[in-house]
Structures are given as C-alpha cells and as structure tokens.
C-alpha cells in the first residue's frame, strides 16, 4: 500500500489528468501473493489454489510505474 499511495500522490501533485490503472503485482497471482504474505507475516492462514477456469480482466498501464509487490516481499 505505501507504494501505491506514493504513486497516487505523485499523480495528484503533477496534476496528471486521465484514468490510470495502477498494477503493483504484475505476474503474481492472488495465490502467490497470499503465500508470500503468509510467510512474511508468519500468519496461520490456509491458502489454497483452485484449478477451475478463470478469466483475467487485469489491465496494464505503461504510463504509471508502481513498485512490484514481489520486490517489496523479497526485501522484507
């Protein structure tokens, strides 16, 4: 969240107009993020993957860069 907040403040301060999609987890599934956060926080969560078909509606916006959650988790 700090990385997303920093990016939003930067967009506001530069008076950037338009609609933006901030993507701080490129290439990571919700399952992978859950596993990484469980390990980082030493949480007793049960995290499971599903094998059913799913549709990905993620959009990419090359105009805005947010630090990847993968980088944040690797530094922790």
N, C-alpha and C positions, 0 to 999 in steps of 0.2 A: 503493500500500500504506500509506503513512503516514496517509492519510485514513481508510481502513478500520480501521486499528489504533486510531486515536483514537476512532472511533465504538464499537468493541468495548470499549475501556477505559471509556468513558463509560457504556455499558450495564452493565458489571460494577460500577462504582462506585455507580451509582444503584440497584443491586440489582433491575434490571428483570427480571421473570420472563416467560417465554414463549419462543416461537420467532419469530425475526426474519429477514427477508430483506434483506440489505444490497445496494443496487444503486448502484454508483458510475459506471455507464456508461449512463444512460438515453438511448435514442435513437441510440446508436452501435453499429454492427455490429462484429464482430471484425475484419473487413476494414478499416474506418475506423480502428479503434484501432491495428492493425498499421501502416497507412500513416503515422499520426501519430507513433508511436513510432520508426519507421524514420527519419523526417525529423528528429525531435528528437535521436536518438542518432547520426545520420549513419551508420547501420548498412547494410551491404551485403546486406540481406535481400531476397529476392524475395517479394513479397506479391501474391497474385492473388485475384480474386473468382471465385465459381462462380455459374452461372445455374440450377443444378438446384433443384428444390423442396426446401424445408426446413421444419421445424416449430419454432416458437419456444416454449419452455417457460419463459420468464422470468416471474418473479412480481414483483409490486410491493407494497411495504410502506410505507404512508404514515406510520407511526409513527416511522420512523428516517430521518434525512437524512444522506447521505454526500456529500461534495463531489464533484461530477461530474468524471470524468476529462477531459472536454472542457475544463472550466475550468482544471484543472491543466496540460493541454497548451498551452492558449493563453497561460498566464502564463510558460511556460518559454521 
